Structure formats: C-alpha cells, structure tokens
Amino acid sequence: MAAPRASLHLVAPKWNLGTSGIRGLSSAVTPEGNQRKGRMLLQFLTDRFYDVEAIRQYLFQKQVSKVHKENRSSTGIKKQYGPYIAGAYFVLKQGGAVKFQGEEWIRSKHGYSPLQLLSFQAVPIEAVDASDCAINYEGLDNLLALKELQSLLLQRCPHVDDWCLSRLHQLANSLQELSLAGCPRISERGLACLHHLQNLRRLDISDLPAVSNPGLTQILVEEMLPRCEVLGAEWAQGLKSGPEQQSQDTASPIPA
Amino acid sequence: MFRGALWLLAGRGCVGRGLSTRSGGSTPDWTEKVSEIKKKIQSALPGGAWDPLYDTSHLPPEHSDVVIVGGGVLGLSVAYWLKRLEKPRGAIRVLVVDRDHTYSRASTGLSVGGIRQQFSLPENIQLSLFSVDFLRNINEYLAVVDDPPLDVQFNPSGYLLLASEKGAAIMENNVKVQRPDMAALPSVITMVSQEQESATDRSPSLTRDIRQEGAKVCLMSPEQLQNKFPWINTDGVALASYGLEGEGWFDPWCLLQGLRRKIQSLGVFFCQGEVTRFSTSSSRMQTSGGKEMTLKRIHEVHVKMDHSLEYQPVECALVINAAGAWSGQVAELAGIGKGPPGTLEGTKLPVEPRKRYVYFWHCPEGPGLETPFMADTSGAYFRREGLGHNYLGGCSPTEEEEPDPGNLEVDHDFFQDKVWPHLAHRVPAFQSLKVRSAWAGYYDYNTFDQNGVVGPHPLVVNMYFATGFSGHGLQQAPAVGRAVAEMVLKGQFQTIDLSSLLFSRFYLGEKVEERNII
C-alpha cells in the first residue's frame, strides 16, 4: 500500500470493558481514575493466569452472541404474515418505531399490541426509525425486504458499519431519506457505496466519529449524489485558520 | 533448586571473571558484574530461556508438530485455523518460519488488497465468499483480550469488469456460475443487442429484473454503464459485470498483523530463519497395480539463522509449504521434481515468482467517491485510494514482456507504454495525471493454470501446499487456511471441496483454469 503501514488503531472504544452493556459504550471512552486502576488490575491478572483470560474471552463471546441473537431473522413470521409484519416486528422488538403507509408512527416505547400489527398485513411500511437499536448486518435482512421503504433512520446505531451500508443498494428504488448521524462505525468508505441510492433526497451524515475528513467527505458525497440534500459537516470543518485570523490574535493587546 | 542455582552461579562466576579479564577489561566493573549475575539468576528461574552454554532464544524449538514455511497471510491463516480447529486445545505445537520479519519482499504487504467473487471457477467463488465473511466478522474471529479491535479499512465499492465482444459470452457464463438464480433468465447479450437495435428507449428493465433477485453481481449494458459512471468511455465495451456487495479492497497489512497477534496469543511459535534443508527418509511401497513407488517422509527441517552459519534442526511431523513466490524452491529442497520428466517423481511444483508493478497517481479531474475497482478489457486495472483523487493501478504484462523477477525495481516506462494508454482510453480524465510513486511485488505465479495448489503431495507424504494463487492469494487466504487445516486434522476437505486444486493435477495434466474475459 502506498499509505504508511498504520498500526492497529481504535475505531470503536475497547470492547472488553463491556460492563455497561452494548448501548453504554460512551462511558468506556473517557474512563475515570478508579475504572482505569480496575482495568490495569484486570490486565495484570489476564497476562498471568489462563483462567482469567478464558473467563474474559467467554464473557466477550457472550456479548457478541447476544447481539447475534437479537438480530436473528424470524423466517417463520415472514412466511406466515409477510415481509411487512416481519420487518415491523423486528424493529419494534429492537426498540425502534415503524410507520405504515397512511398510518401513524408505532413506537415500541409507547407500547403497541401485536394484534394491531396483524391488521396491517398487506400495508407496506413507509418509514422505519431504528435509532439507538442494536441492529447489525444480519438484522438488516428484515429491513431490506421492505421494498416500499421511503425513510430510514439509523441514528446512533452502534453496530451499523460500512458493510451494512453496502447492502442498502437493494432499497435504491424507493429510499428517499436516510439518516446515519452519530453511528460510531461508519466511515467514508461505507458512504462511497451510497451512490446506488439515486432516489435519495435527504441524507444526514453529521457527527460520524470514524470519518477521517468530514468536510472533504461532505463535498465528495454531494458530488456523488447530485439530487440529494446532504446534511453533515460544514465544508470548512477541518481547515486550518487562515493568516488573517492568526495575525488578529497576535495583534490584540493583552490587558495588563 | 536454589542450591543448584547457587552452585551454577559460583561455577559461572569464575568463568565470567576469567572471560572478562581475557577480553581486556582492566578492573572488573562491580555494577556490570551485578547486572550480569542478575541476568543469570533470571535465566535460571523457571520460565526463562535457560541454556548452559549460550543464549538460544533466537532459535526455533527443537521439536514441533507442524512447521509452516512462510509467514505471509497464507501461512498465518493456516496456523490460525490449525489452532482453532484442533482438539483438544493446545494439542498441536505449530512453528511459523519466515526468513524476513520485516516482510519487505512479501507479497502480502505489497498487494493492492482487492477482493472479489467474480471468478469462473466455483471453488474460487466459494473461497472468496468465505473470506469476505471472515473479513466482515474479523473481530469475532481474531479478538484478543485487552487489544483494540481491528479495522481492515474495507471499501465495499465493488469490482467492475469490462468485456469486449469476444469476452462477453464468457462473462455472461461466469455470472451464471456466480449467481445460479440467474441461469433461468434469458441471455443478456441478446437482450442487450435488441436494445441497441431499437435505439429508442433505454429502459433499465434489465437491471430491475436482476435487482429483484437480490443480486450481488449485476450485468450492465454499455448504456447502463454510461448512465451509472459517466466518466467511462464505453467504446469497445460489450458487457460489464459489477459486483454490488462483498467486493472491494482492504488493508492487507492489518489482516496480517491481526492474524499474527491472534496466533501469538494462541501459542504459535515464530522464528526468523531460512529453511535450507529437509532431512527425509524414504520407503519403497507397491501400488495396488504392482508398480513400485518411493514415498518420502520429512523428519527434520533445518532452519538457518540470518547472516550466520548457525542452524537448528527442527524435528517435525508435518511441513506446510506457504512460501509464496519461493514455494518452488522450498519444494525442490524436499526433492519434489527430482526424477525423470513425465513421471510423478519428476513433476515439479510449477510456482515461480513473477514481478508485477503497481503505480500510484494523482488526477484532480478523476472519478469520485463511487469509483469501483475497475478492470478494463485490455487487462489494465485501477482503484481509488483515499479521498484526494489518488488512484492505484497497473496491468499484467503479457508472457513475452515478463520482467526479470530477480529484484523489485520498478520500470516506469512500462506505465508510460503499456498502462497509461489503456487507462486514458477508458477514462478520458486520466489523460492528465501525475504518477506519485510506484512499487513492485511478486505473484506466486502458478505457470500451469494460475490457480492455487492445496493439499498434500502424493509422494512426499507429510508436505502440504498452500500456495500458487497467482495474484488472488490474499483474498482467499482465510478460506484456504481453513481448508488446509481441515485436510491436516481430519484428512479431507469438509467445508469447501478443493479436490480439484490438489498437486496431482500437475502430473495428470488436468488444468483448472479461470476463464478470463481478456
């Protein structure tokens, strides 16, 4: 590769601290003093005892399989009730919200009755709000079956990454609004495969920590999707302050 | 134990003092002696590298169950899967030997890093499919406690292969193999030519049909290609196949380091050294037809240290040849190919190093973020690198123009004469570009049929091959590693059947070729 060989670098916060579970990843980014000492002790023990290492590996595997279980596809429901009910059931189970065509938003927080869902068997789903849900690559199967989906909100989803974005081309015919704000694992490489979504009119790519150059990425995405309104970083973000601003700082006298 | 250490220490102390006076130090330095004594105590305690005569920590162990010759991505992948599939845990001792720990000439680090499923051979397609799955879930496979998660920097931009009139039929057949659900659809070429004849309405009905299947590879006519990628000049293109998912490029160095880190945590030994000799023993056996064959067994591998005559004979049960471009030389050391030509003994491993150039250029007017990994009808390829309108690319030379693989010097005229004209024809924006840098790397080129060799040798019964992939080794490494580990541990291929890639095809003359579209 022409780029210098970068050492392994952190994209997401360290995983093995997972004390607060999958959704509480933010606490792991800025550890306090006590947490750090605890972590160092844990590392010390792991380096010296196979048992501790095996226990920690087991706990990590349990975390991973928990996410997989949540994203299991329910083929039985799909066969019996159709893709719309299956998709709605999946999203509501994860804690999101769905909007059927011509109906109001059904949010899992506000409670819903499964019978109410069953009445919408032939009604296509128009919008899905899966923000803050633990949806991942496999779980996206349920959403990709919704061929009339117009609006998809995936804000702050911790497991949506570049691979998931490469699957969205299946919704290219209908998708008009997409929001990816705050997803920690999405980088400009995943945004590059959004060019299939030619019907997209609103795209939100603000606050993506893994994107290396937000301003430049915004410009390139706007060029890639000319008919789409892209909300995201300001183009001037990441640029160094110009010479006028610098001289202004030096010129201002420091009050005595 | 402690008394023993004291006695050894006393004995050593005399020798130490004697040596220091002989070497010319006038008065023995007290602090130096203390540190020397401390080092000796530490090496005598359990867990240290204790050797009464001299320090042997740089040498490999004297016994190892499996010795893997070659520490590139294929060798490390085999080591990983051996450790992962072994029963019980910790049963097999694996040693990876590589002669260059900086990987300065290894094909892995110099690779462009592309991965695709667009092959014609079903085995190749399945290998790539599993490898993409592996890359996607790399942090579940290669997670190490307390280490940061890996980011292979995968760009899911897909591969775009272009075909001329000649290659269009082959490409369509290939896509039918890649996507069996498409076999029932009418031939794309007739539909495309009908569209061209009508010349009125360019309806994208074709692509819509394909999309309804949930496609991962789609065929495009020149008009559709022009619509999707306006910066392409579709002159001379009859058909294009575009991979929508699971194709793109990634950082091979990250995969290598991730594998290395994980297998070190699983207890695989690493050694920097060159394999110079195999000690073998032969036995004469009779086939069921009454013919006499000589079967060989490797007992020891001699690993020679760098810049030294020192070597360590490692007693082993199996040897895995994953030496990449130099696999042919390693196979010759085991006596493969030393026999009358035309016999099984005389069949060499037809893997040799072939030099390939990669050029890195900047083109400010070039295609944007949506650029796939494009391979032209002429064989020239390029891909985007980063966000700054930089691109990487090259071209495979014809047989007559093969450069000398003796060194890794770059021929810049090759770009001017052979690569740039094709690129500029296909992408008019590339008429003005500036080459920033270039490098060269080796293909472990299989001169027989340009596909990998996997599995044991029929005569040298404990040498297994995992080499010869001629430019697609990196993208198939995780799957090949698993296949070889299954062969070693269970005696047969279990998940992906690679029996068509065994060594015996060289003797039988059965070529397993990729039907290229060039």
Interface residues (C-beta under 8 A of the other chain):
Chain A: M1 A2 A3 R5 A6 S7 L8 H9 L10 V11 A12 K14 W15 N16 L42 Q43 T46 E53 R56 Q57 F60 V64 Y137 L144 D162 W163 L165 S166 R167 H169 Q170 A172 N173 S187 E188 R189 G190 L191 A192 C193 H195 H196 S212 N213 L216 T217 L220 V221 E223 M224
Chain B: G109 G113 R136 N139 E140 A143 V145 D146 D147 P148 P149 L150 D151 Q153 F154 N155 P156 S157 G158 R208 R211 G214 L244 E245 G246 G248 D251 P252 W253 C254 Q257 G258 R261 F360 G368 L369 E370 R384 E385 G386 L387 G388 N390 L392 R436 S437 W439
